[in-house]
Amino acid sequence: MIRIAPETEADGWEIEYLLDTAFTPGRTALSSYRLREGVEPVAALCLTARDDDSGASLAGCIRFWPIKAGGRRVLLLGPVAIHPTRQGEGIGARLILESLDRAKSEGWNACILVGDEPYYRRFGFAKSEVLRFPPPTNPNRVLAKALQADGLDGIEGEVTRWVES
Ligand SMILES: CC(C)(COP(=O)(O)OP(=O)(O)OC[C@H]1O[C@@H](n2cnc3c(N)ncnc32)[C@H](O)[C@@H]1OP(=O)(O)O)[C@@H](O)C(=O)NCCC(=O)NCCS
């Protein structure tokens, strides 16, 4: 049985370990990490998936950050990671669907990510032709999804860190 719950401070080291395992420790060189530097994650949307049957070990996690696109505050989905021994069981899908539902309810207009379109298209993400991520980012991996009607209107141009003014 998988239980989805909001991330807590106590999850911290286990999440870092899971992210290193799923992506390799070199993950922090990715340009998406530059967009997260010095910015607080969106705590209400950061979720963990724990397995009740095996000492509640961490099976997966998802995190979100605010970013700026087209002058607006939108969501950056990721990282999302499932433990290599638990991939393909639908845990990634559950984390993504649950967090996007919460994001909609909280009024977020749009969500952006850098990832594999063949995986994310099932959640309604499509390649963006109008967003520019900091290099080096493969433009074919820049995906976006509206969370409200017309939620992607005006979401174009440079994607930058969200800095509170
Ligand atoms: C990508 C990831 C989050 C998916 O989570 P998951 O729980 O394994 O996936 P689900 O069980 O929800 O979905 C499985 C389906 O997705 C497909 N899939 C998984 N990764 C895929 C990818 N990168 N591209 C295309 N399809 C993919 C599987 O083939 C399977 O297809 P099926 O339903 O037709 O059998 C997970 O495999 C993972 O953590 N991978 C390593 C880290 C990573 O790449 N994170 C995402 C960065 S963008």
The ligand as an ORCA input file, in Angstrom:
! r2SCAN-3c Opt
* xyz 0 1
  C      10.098      8.860    -14.786
  C       9.514      8.317    -13.465
  C       9.247      9.499    -12.528
  C       8.192      7.626    -13.791
  O       7.610      7.134    -12.603
  P       7.069      5.603    -12.526
  O       6.340      5.443    -11.252
  O       8.208      4.701    -12.810
  O       6.080      5.591    -13.786
  P       4.574      5.123    -13.825
  O       4.475      3.780    -13.171
  O       3.700      6.216    -13.388
  O       4.364      4.950    -15.389
  C       4.953      3.876    -16.049
  C       4.810      4.112    -17.543
  O       5.582      5.253    -17.907
  C       6.518      4.885    -18.911
  N       7.715      5.689    -18.730
  C       8.474      5.799    -17.625
  N       9.492      6.649    -17.853
  C       9.346      7.078    -19.126
  C      10.090      7.970    -19.935
  N      11.183      8.578    -19.493
  N       9.644      8.179    -21.201
  C       8.533      7.576    -21.670
  N       7.783      6.723    -20.936
  C       8.207      6.473    -19.679
  C       6.753      3.408    -18.685
  O       7.240      2.792    -19.846
  C       5.341      2.935    -18.341
  O       4.584      2.859    -19.531
  P       3.237      1.949    -19.622
  O       2.236      2.565    -18.673
  O       2.831      2.075    -21.039
  O       3.680      0.593    -19.210
  C      10.457      7.291    -12.788
  O      10.642      6.194    -13.650
  C      11.818      7.847    -12.372
  O      11.971      8.297    -11.251
  N      12.817      7.796    -13.256
  C      14.162      8.267    -12.919
  C      14.191      9.762    -12.658
  C      13.541     10.550    -13.771
  O      13.830     10.328    -14.948
  N      12.654     11.480    -13.367
  C      11.916     12.308    -14.274
  C      12.752     13.418    -14.778
  S      11.954     14.322    -16.027
*
